[in-house]
Amino acid sequence: MRSKIVAGNWKMNKNLAETEALLTELAAKLPDTNAEVMVAPTFVNLASAVHSLESSTINAIAQNMHFAESGAYTGEISGDMLVSIGVDTVILGHSERRAYFGETDEILEKKVKAALAKNLRVMFCFGEELADRKSENHFKVVESQIKNALFSLDASAWSSIILAYEPVWAIGTGETASADQAQEMHAFIRKTITEAYNEEIANNVSILYGGSVKPANAEEIFSKPDVDGGLIGGAALVADNFVDIIKAI
Ligand code: 13P
């Protein structure tokens, strides 16, 4: 059975004091839930976040990593470094990494393999741009993003993969995909994985929706059968909002 997940991607927000304050508030207000709750603070505060959350069920995860083992990659972070501070999950392929930092499918395939080789779980993000949806190419775009980065993996690797469908036009815009649009895409993703691998793998992978998820729309989106949770940006930066979204699942 696939698990329910609510993850907060804090992006480039919150300094050290703000990180500690938000984690303390979240840990205190965390509702009873069967869902796995994750937060992804900035790298500079990740080790202290792991430490602060030691007695909490909230999992601190990474926003990115490099594919190389180590070496002359100024400013980059390796999988081994993440593991060494107690991180077990890394977000890869976020649309902001693709758009602003030139991350291609080819680079992402290498990153995914490097992360899995370190026994990290990968939360793999993908999603179409507005022009793709307007031209009705959204299924094709999503299929190729998943296929190019993930379909060379062995079947056994899929137990360490979490998918996050984040249509670019819905990120930070206040415009969310409708629950039906999310469901339609998530079902398509499962069908694509069934064809490439098998139904068991497709049914066991958690597929999160991301893009302007708020307390007001979370319940409807999460009620869809193929939506297993959310990857939350802006609303994850305010404890009460994030807590309400966790309650919605
Ligand atoms: P928003 O929730 O701010 O739209 O961001 C979504 C996102 O990009 C999460 O990774």
Residues whose N, C-alpha, C, O or C-beta is under 5 A from the ligand:
A	BS01	13P	N9 A170 I171 G172 T173 G210 G211 S212 V213 L231 I232 G233 G234 A235
